[in-house]
């Protein structure tokens, strides 16, 4: 809403608020894993009611919920009041395209299939791949709030179109090879990944001048790693082939220009509008050094075993008159009796 029609900053607050967004999501999938191969497949569908959209029309930000109408609006959600020579001109475009609140439903549907796969070909070679085939689009008949209020004419490109930044096809792949280098404990690193994105529109109002063609990005990394990954040296590059693409395009502020017959809806919904864009990063490259530092391991303290106790002293002994040695507590044996006297000689 132009600032000139608003009395005071507080009156703008109502135009900068969203109603709560509601998503009904459904997903069905399966997983396979065996012999180093993993495969995941999932089917999904998401329905958005009160989808929250914020777009800049070159003058102000338009903050609006998006809902669908089950009734045919006869193109009143695609009209405009700027180009009088265009077939969709309607002087009352801002108030046209009302839907009964009982006929209001989801405004955005996203559905498709996701596939992810990985394989460990050898102990040092791993491959990954992924694919997403989806369609994320607005319903053919759109309104604003869930009360059925009209869609802003600035969003007239939305009905039946794909959402911004929502390519129908995305493919990814990656390969990692980490071979050992002899018996040195070192290992190499060769890594490359790629991402293909189908064409899409980068502007939330879906003006055709904000479209982005399909492209592929490639990143790579080569390096050497020390034993136990204690250190590494890696040379890397992002956007290896220096692909130019747009991240987001928008209407340049207060640069709409004239509405001449040569620049009119639907090919030029912005008229002679000048557009600006934020471009993605060009090719970047660098060197990365990594090292792990840790405190020295403490030396374990080994306590010496105490010396064995001294042997007990020998018991006290005594020597008997017969020369035998016995304990001091024992009694010596009695001496043997004296021998008998010799016989007297006979007298004759």
Protein Blocks (a to p, Z undefined) as FASTA:
>chain_A
ZZklpgcjklmmmmmcccddddddddddddddeehiacdddddddddehiacdddehlac
cdddddddfbdeehplmgcfkbmmbmkbcfklmmgoiacfklgccfbdcddddddddddf
blmbccddddddddddddfbdcfbfnopacdfklmmmgopacehiafbdcddddddddde
hjnopacdddddddddddddfbfnlpaklcccdddddddddddddehhlaccddddehkl
opacdfbdcddehilbpadfklccfklmnljaccdddddddddddddddddddddddddd
dddddddddddddddddddfkopacdfkbccdddddddddddddddZZ
